[in-house]
Amino acid sequence: MFTSIYTVCDEKTFSDLLSKAEIIEEDGHGLKVLLLENGNYLKLFRIKHLVSSARIYNPAKRFRDNAKKLAAFGIDTVRVTQLYSIPHLQRWGAEYEPLQGEVLSAIIEQGTFNEERQTSLVDFVLALHEQGIYFRSLHAGNIVLTPTQHWGLIDILDCRFGRGELPKGKRQRNLQHLFRYENIKPFRKKIEQLYWNTKVQATTTR
């Protein structure tokens, strides 16, 4: 017997949930992220086009699957606890436990993005690429330093997983994404040099 992985959230149930939640993010199309009463977050997804891969591979499920894949690689990320279907809003939802820590952009603003952290960030990004992980939204707002001083990822819908390490062209494009925020741009030259020098050293020692 087929069992849906989605919990259906009708209009009344969602209204009750919303009355006890804090709106974290919304746009012209409606709600995007809620902070729930239990401390978890609810991320809402909509289909943007009539013809879309999202109609085949539900984005809420992809979000959950990406979280599981990252965890399997040993990468800290959110933990999805429940998927929802919200028919009256034409949305899907993913409830998740947040990743504890500070985002990279905040660390830079605090002036604590020191040399040790720069080096560990490079090692982290390099490890992603070596494992074939291409995260299109790799930027200072989506990289988190956890209380155990490990880097992790949030807002992970745009993760793609290859069968082998990323080729040079994809690495270069992904590094460009990293410098999307203005406050990290002063570190760009040093981080790129560290990345490619570390990559060369790793290659020569194989």
C-alpha positions in Angstrom: 0.0 0.0 0.0 1.3 3.4 -1.0 2.0 5.8 1.9 2.7 9.5 1.2 5.8 11.0 2.7 3.9 14.3 3.0 1.7 15.4 5.8 -1.3 17.3 4.4 -1.7 20.6 6.1 -5.2 22.1 5.5 -6.2 25.7 5.7 -7.3 25.6 9.4 -4.2 23.6 10.5 -1.9 26.0 8.7 -3.7 29.1 10.1 -3.2 27.7 13.7 0.4 27.0 13.0 1.0 30.5 11.5 -0.7 32.2 14.5 2.1 30.7 16.8 5.0 31.2 14.3 7.3 34.1 13.5 7.6 35.1 9.8 11.4 35.0 9.0 11.2 35.5 5.2 8.6 36.4 2.6 8.4 37.9 -0.8 5.8 39.1 -3.3 4.6 35.6 -3.8 4.0 34.9 -0.1 5.6 33.2 2.9 9.0 31.6 2.5 10.4 30.7 5.9 8.7 30.5 9.4 10.1 30.0 12.8 7.8 27.5 14.5 6.7 27.4 18.2 8.9 24.3 18.7 12.1 26.0 17.6 12.2 24.4 14.2 11.9 26.2 10.9 9.4 25.6 8.1 10.6 26.3 4.6 7.9 26.7 2.0 8.4 25.9 -1.7 6.3 26.8 -4.7 6.5 25.7 -8.4 7.7 28.8 -10.4 6.8 27.5 -13.9 4.1 25.3 -15.4 6.8 23.2 -17.0 9.4 22.6 -14.4 11.6 19.8 -13.0 10.1 20.7 -9.6 6.8 19.0 -10.8 8.8 15.8 -11.2 11.2 16.1 -8.2 9.4 18.0 -5.5 11.7 20.7 -4.0 10.7 19.9 -0.4 11.8 16.3 -1.0 15.0 17.5 -2.7 15.8 19.7 0.2 15.4 16.7 2.6 17.4 14.4 0.3 20.2 16.9 0.0 20.3 17.2 3.8 20.6 13.4 4.1 23.3 13.3 1.4 25.4 16.0 3.0 25.1 14.3 6.4 26.3 11.0 4.8 29.4 12.9 3.6 30.0 14.1 7.2 29.0 17.7 6.4 27.1 19.6 9.1 23.7 20.8 7.9 20.0 21.1 8.9 18.0 18.0 9.8 14.6 17.7 8.1 12.0 16.3 10.4 8.8 16.5 8.3 7.5 17.2 4.8 4.2 18.9 4.2 1.7 19.3 1.4 -0.2 22.6 1.7 -2.9 22.5 -1.0 -4.7 25.8 -0.4 -1.4 27.7 -0.8 -0.2 25.5 -3.6 3.0 24.9 -1.6 5.1 22.2 -0.2 6.9 22.5 3.1 10.0 21.1 4.8 10.2 21.4 8.6 13.8 21.2 9.9 16.0 21.6 12.9 18.3 24.6 12.4 22.1 24.2 12.2 23.5 25.9 15.3 26.3 28.3 14.9 27.2 31.6 13.2 27.0 32.4 9.5 30.2 33.4 7.8 29.0 36.9 7.0 28.4 37.6 10.7 31.9 36.3 11.6 33.4 38.7 9.0 31.4 41.6 10.4 32.6 40.8 13.9 36.2 40.9 12.7 36.9 37.3 13.8 37.5 35.8 10.4 41.1 35.2 11.3 43.8 33.4 9.4 43.0 30.1 11.0 39.4 30.3 10.0 40.3 31.4 6.5 42.4 28.3 6.1 39.8 26.0 7.6 37.2 27.5 5.2 39.4 26.8 2.3 39.8 23.2 3.5 36.0 22.9 3.8 35.3 24.2 0.3 38.0 22.1 -1.2 36.6 19.0 0.5 33.2 19.7 -1.0 34.7 19.9 -4.4 36.8 16.8 -4.0 33.6 14.9 -3.0 31.8 16.1 -6.1 29.5 18.5 -4.3 28.5 21.7 -6.2 26.5 24.1 -4.1 25.3 27.0 -6.3 24.3 29.0 -3.3 27.8 28.8 -1.7 28.1 32.2 -0.2 28.8 33.9 3.2 25.1 33.8 4.2 24.8 30.0 3.8 28.0 28.8 5.4 27.9 28.3 9.2 30.6 27.8 11.7 29.2 25.4 14.3 30.0 25.5 18.1 32.4 22.6 17.4 34.3 24.9 15.0 33.3 22.9 11.9 31.9 24.6 8.8 28.4 23.5 7.6 25.8 24.5 5.1 22.3 25.8 5.2 19.6 26.7 2.5 20.8 23.6 0.6 18.2 23.2 -2.1 20.8 24.0 -4.8 23.3 21.3 -3.9 24.3 18.9 -6.7 26.2 15.7 -6.2 28.5 14.3 -8.8 30.2 10.9 -9.0 33.7 12.3 -8.9 35.6 15.4 -7.9 34.6 18.7 -9.6 36.5 19.7 -12.7 38.5 22.9 -12.7 35.9 25.0 -14.5 33.1 24.2 -12.0 35.5 24.8 -9.1 36.2 28.3 -10.5 32.6 29.1 -10.9 31.8 27.9 -7.4 34.5 30.1 -5.9 32.9 33.1 -7.7 29.7 32.3 -5.8 31.6 32.4 -2.5 32.4 36.1 -3.0 28.8 37.2 -3.7 28.7 39.1 -0.4 30.6 42.4 -0.3 32.1 41.9 3.1 34.1 38.8 2.0 35.5 40.4 -1.2 38.6 41.8 0.6 39.6 38.2 1.4 39.1 37.0 -2.2 42.7 37.0 -3.4 44.1 35.3 -0.3 41.3 32.6 -0.2 41.7 31.8 -3.9 45.5 31.5 -3.6 45.1 29.3 -0.6 42.5 27.1 -2.4 44.6 26.5 -5.5 47.9 26.1 -3.5 46.2 23.5 -1.3 44.7 21.8 -4.3 48.1 21.5 -6.0 49.7 20.2 -2.8 47.0 17.6 -2.4 47.4 16.5 -6.0 51.2 16.1 -5.7 51.0 14.0 -2.6 48.6 11.4 -4.0 
